[in-house]
Amino acid sequence: MRREIHGWHSPRLNKHMDIAVYGHYGFSLLLIPTAAADFLEYERFQLIDAIAPFIDAGKCKVFSINSINTESWMNYHMHPRDKSIRHQQFNGYVFEEVLPFIKNMTSWDTPVYTCGASFGALHAMNLFLRRPDEINGVISMSGDYELSHYTRGYHDTDVYFNSPMQYMPNLNDHYVLEQIRRNWHIHILTGQGEWEDPDASRRFSAVLHSKGIMHDLDIWGHDIPHDWPSWRKMLPYVLGAKF
């Protein structure tokens, strides 16, 4: 498997940001880390190994970026407003820096899909819904799509517009909804085992359904906990059965 490490000083985040690239061809899969993790998390926890057959076959080219959750929602020493501002800077980094980098590494018409587990599932879904003109779909595993669960009671406009469970029920812009609807690779997966919250996925699925947005809701069994062995099963399944 081809593996490359790239990085640059992000003007939007004012810090160096690394990105790992796996593979040589195929659609682009942008991995968003869980919680406070980094760009090599999916490699360390063997998820890259789990999807290696798809990478080696040229089905997908994988891009894994750093999170900044420890500088925003998971930094409990920051003022909540500063967390919101920092997260908006992260969005700008993805949209204005990472996506052009991916296009330069592939081509302008190569599809890009976001993917994440746990907290990364929320971010992956939010990035897609915010820019369905640039991102072609999403794979979200074991997510909770209500950002306010991470903000300890704080709320502002940026919290609202980064919390899919808040803004999607009120989204009535026909043009934006049609952009989302035409991207039919929207996959929501969850287990029912320890630490999982399948009702969070059910609630968000109901919101998408109410907006006429086609998607897959795949609820796995009670033997599937909120943990890496589950995600090492889920992602290869989706890539093999749905793409």
Secondary structure, 3 states (H helix, E strand, C coil): CCEEEEEEEECCCCEEEEEEEECCCCEEEEEECCCCCCCCHHHHCCHHHHCHHHHHCCCEEEEEECCCHHHCCCCCCCCHHHHHHHHHHHHHHHHHHHHHHHHHHCCCCCCEEEEEECHHHHHHHHHHHHCCCCCCEEEEECCCCCHHHHCCCCCCHHHHCCCHHHHHHHCCCHHHHHHHHCCCEEEEEECCCCCCCHHHHHHHHHHHHHCCCCCEEEECCCCCCCCHHHHHHHHHHHHHHHC
